Amino acid sequence: MKCSFDFDSTLSRRSVRKLAKEFIDKGYEVHVVTSRYEDTSRYAFIQRGSDFNKDLFRVTDHLGIKRENIHFVNMVSKYKFFQENPGFLFHLDDDSIEITEINIETPEVKGILCAYTSDVWITELTEFLDMKKGLD
């Protein structure tokens, strides 16, 4: 089963990294779907030759997430990625607009808001996975 995590303010958090590692250990195919640009020269504030995505690769390499499972959507709405790449079970993200769009435009993917201010997302994810198990 494929699942997806946003990076900035989501997988960059220790608690979410721990959860992602648990999914990897359970055999899930973990992906990162990030709004970031793959071509870092698109960022005006970055010096040429700088590796802006170094932090992302450090985390994903440490977790064992394959580089081919890292998807840069280049500031395009993430639901479009899921429309073009079916088979994902859920996506965790801190952006409520992305979550709303995913849940409306790609209802086969459960978008879950991973907010800093609440742990409700953990309950929502657990309940969703329990419900999915009941359907198998």
Secondary structure, DSSP 8 states (H G I E B T S, - for coil): -EEEE-IIIIITSHHHHHHHHHHHHTT-EEEEEESS-SSGGG-TTS-TT--TTHHHHHHHHHHT--GGGEEE-TTS-HHHHHHHS--EEEEEES-HHHHHHHHHH-TTSEEEE--TT-SHHHHHHHHHHHHHHHH-
